[in-house]
Amino acid sequence: MPETATLVFSAPAGFESVETFRALVIARVTALEQQAAEERKTDRVAVLGARRVLKQRHTDRPAPGEPRRSLNPRIAAKDKWKRIEALGRLVSFLQEHREALLRFCRGERRVHFPHGTYLMRVRLGVACASS
């Protein structure tokens, strides 16, 4: 790396001068800031401001946002009966996997995990049932 370097600013291609480009950027940024301010006003979203930002400690964290959801959707289908069928298969898989995992954790290494077991197969080389 050199000890010093010179940085030269110039107008991007297609602009007459640096001043023309600078004016365009300032105008566009100002318009976007005004648009954002209007959206905040419409949505009633408050902004801290410089003084309150500077009063914050560097260790502060935002409060938890929206509540955690109790649902963990793993199945999505428009057809109600296909969804129910898929949920049944998922419950069966989870039961079979849990049983196999308990046996594996007790030291039984010739356990066959249900079809669809991926991580245990890849990381630990366990046997899996074929489809």
C-alpha positions in Angstrom: 0.0 0.0 0.0 1.3 3.5 -0.8 1.9 5.9 2.1 -0.3 8.5 0.4 -2.8 8.6 -2.4 -4.6 11.4 -4.2 -8.4 11.1 -4.8 -9.7 13.2 -7.6 -13.4 13.9 -7.8 -15.0 14.4 -11.2 -18.5 14.5 -12.7 -19.8 11.1 -13.9 -20.1 10.6 -17.6 -23.1 12.5 -19.0 -22.9 15.5 -16.7 -21.5 18.9 -17.7 -19.8 19.6 -14.4 -19.3 18.5 -10.8 -21.7 21.3 -9.7 -24.4 20.1 -12.1 -24.1 16.6 -10.7 -24.0 17.8 -7.1 -27.1 19.9 -7.6 -29.0 16.9 -9.0 -27.9 14.7 -6.2 -28.9 17.3 -3.5 -32.3 17.9 -5.2 -33.0 14.1 -5.4 -31.9 13.4 -1.8 -34.0 16.4 -0.5 -37.1 15.1 -2.4 -36.6 11.6 -1.0 -36.2 13.0 2.6 -39.4 15.0 2.2 -41.2 11.9 0.9 -40.0 9.9 3.9 -41.0 12.6 6.3 -44.5 12.7 4.8 -44.8 8.9 5.0 -43.7 9.0 8.7 -46.2 11.8 9.4 -49.0 9.8 7.6 -48.1 6.6 9.5 -47.5 8.5 12.8 -44.0 7.2 13.2 -41.8 9.2 15.5 -38.1 9.9 14.9 -35.7 10.4 17.8 -33.7 13.4 16.6 -30.0 14.1 17.0 -30.1 15.0 20.7 -31.9 11.9 21.8 -29.7 9.7 19.6 -26.5 11.2 21.2 -27.9 10.5 24.7 -28.2 6.8 24.0 -25.6 4.4 25.3 -23.7 2.3 22.9 -24.9 -0.8 24.7 -28.6 0.1 24.3 -30.9 -2.3 22.3 -34.3 -1.8 20.8 -37.2 -3.2 22.7 -38.7 -6.4 21.3 -40.8 -5.7 18.3 -43.8 -7.7 17.4 -44.8 -10.7 19.6 -43.4 -14.1 18.7 -45.9 -16.1 16.9 -47.1 -19.4 18.4 -47.6 -21.0 15.0 -44.7 -22.5 13.2 -46.1 -23.2 9.7 -44.4 -26.1 8.0 -47.2 -27.0 5.6 -49.0 -24.7 3.2 -51.7 -25.8 0.8 -54.9 -24.3 -0.6 -56.7 -27.6 -0.5 -57.8 -28.3 3.1 -57.7 -32.1 2.7 -54.2 -32.1 1.2 -53.0 -29.9 4.0 -54.5 -32.3 6.6 -52.9 -35.3 4.9 -49.5 -33.5 4.8 -49.8 -32.6 8.5 -50.5 -36.3 9.3 -47.4 -37.3 7.4 -45.4 -34.6 9.3 -46.6 -35.8 12.7 -45.7 -39.4 11.7 -42.3 -38.3 10.6 -41.7 -36.4 13.8 -42.7 -39.3 16.0 -40.6 -41.8 14.0 -37.6 -39.4 14.1 -37.9 -38.8 17.8 -38.1 -42.5 18.5 -35.0 -43.2 16.3 -33.1 -40.2 17.9 -33.8 -41.5 21.4 -32.5 -44.9 20.5 -29.5 -43.4 18.8 -28.7 -41.2 21.9 -28.9 -44.3 24.1 -26.0 -45.8 22.0 -27.9 -47.9 19.5 -26.0 -47.1 16.3 -27.9 -49.4 13.8 -31.1 -47.3 14.0 -32.9 -46.5 10.8 -34.2 -42.9 10.7 -37.3 -42.1 8.7 -37.1 -41.0 5.0 -36.4 -37.3 4.9 -33.8 -37.2 7.7 -31.1 -35.1 6.3 -28.8 -33.5 8.9 -28.2 -36.7 10.9 -27.4 -38.6 7.6 -25.0 -35.9 6.4 -23.2 -35.2 9.6 -23.3 -38.5 11.4 -23.8 -41.0 8.6 -26.9 -42.6 10.1 -29.0 -45.1 8.0 -32.3 -43.7 6.6 -35.3 -45.5 5.3 -35.8 -45.3 1.5 -38.7 -43.5 0.1 
